[in-house]
Amino acid sequence: MKLKKVLTGSALSLILLVSASPAFAESPKVTSSSNYAMSAQDIETITVGGWKSRNVIPNILPLAPYKWYLKDAWQESDGTWTALYARPL
């Protein structure tokens, strides 16, 4: 009789564990203060113009002491290209 109860209990535990496995598979929600969304106040931008073509605008502009990352580029009326660079503060 005890063996039947042990087997039944083990089977029920296994069924519950398997049915709850999708809940354990979900990625963890990190609420650390080091992981935060950047706002507009956290980004500094510069505009650099006079590029001859869109293909010559670099994705990263190393102006000491920072690395500036290309965010947007557009063509001016005179045919030159202007690039918007940003860096996190």
C-alpha positions as CSV (number, residue, x, y, z in Angstrom):
1,M,0.0,0.0,0.0
2,K,2.8,2.4,0.9
3,L,4.5,1.6,-2.4
4,K,1.3,2.6,-4.3
5,K,1.1,5.9,-2.5
6,V,4.8,6.6,-3.2
7,L,4.4,5.8,-6.9
8,T,1.2,7.9,-7.2
9,G,2.8,10.8,-5.3
10,S,5.9,10.6,-7.5
11,A,3.8,10.5,-10.7
12,L,1.7,13.5,-9.6
13,S,4.8,15.5,-8.7
14,L,6.3,14.7,-12.1
15,I,3.1,15.7,-13.9
16,L,3.0,19.0,-12.0
17,L,6.7,19.7,-12.7
18,V,6.3,19.0,-16.4
19,S,3.2,21.1,-16.7
20,A,4.9,24.1,-15.0
21,S,8.1,23.9,-17.1
22,P,7.0,26.7,-19.5
23,A,6.8,29.1,-16.5
24,F,10.4,28.2,-15.6
25,A,11.5,28.7,-19.2
26,E,10.6,32.4,-19.3
27,S,13.6,34.7,-19.2
28,P,14.2,36.5,-15.9
29,K,13.1,40.0,-15.4
30,V,16.1,42.1,-14.2
31,T,15.2,45.0,-12.1
32,S,18.7,46.1,-11.2
33,S,19.4,49.9,-11.0
34,S,22.3,49.4,-13.4
35,N,20.0,48.4,-16.2
36,Y,17.9,51.5,-17.1
37,A,16.5,53.0,-20.3
38,M,18.4,55.9,-21.7
39,S,16.5,59.2,-22.0
40,A,17.1,62.2,-24.2
41,Q,19.0,63.9,-21.3
42,D,21.5,61.0,-21.3
43,I,22.7,61.5,-24.9
44,E,24.9,64.3,-26.3
45,T,24.8,64.9,-30.1
46,I,27.0,66.7,-32.6
47,T,26.4,67.4,-36.3
48,V,29.2,67.2,-38.8
49,G,28.7,68.4,-42.4
50,G,30.5,68.6,-45.7
51,W,30.8,64.9,-46.6
52,K,31.0,64.3,-50.3
53,S,29.0,61.1,-50.3
54,R,26.9,59.0,-48.0
55,N,29.3,56.1,-48.4
56,V,32.3,58.0,-46.9
57,I,30.5,58.9,-43.6
58,P,32.1,56.7,-40.9
59,N,29.8,54.8,-38.4
60,I,32.1,55.7,-35.5
61,L,33.8,59.1,-35.3
62,P,36.7,59.1,-32.8
63,L,36.9,62.7,-31.6
64,A,39.1,62.7,-28.5
65,P,38.3,61.7,-25.8
66,Y,35.0,60.1,-27.0
67,K,33.7,57.8,-29.6
68,W,30.7,59.3,-31.4
69,Y,28.2,56.9,-33.1
70,L,26.3,57.7,-36.3
71,K,22.6,58.1,-35.7
72,D,21.4,59.8,-38.9
73,A,22.6,61.3,-42.2
74,W,20.9,63.5,-44.7
75,Q,21.8,65.3,-48.0
76,E,21.8,69.1,-48.0
77,S,20.6,71.2,-50.9
78,D,24.2,71.9,-52.1
79,G,24.8,68.1,-52.6
80,T,26.9,67.5,-49.5
81,W,25.9,65.2,-46.7
82,T,25.5,66.0,-43.0
83,A,25.7,63.4,-40.2
84,L,24.3,63.4,-36.7
85,Y,26.5,61.6,-34.2
86,A,25.6,60.8,-30.6
87,R,27.4,59.5,-27.5
88,P,26.0,58.4,-24.1
89,L,26.9,60.7,-21.3
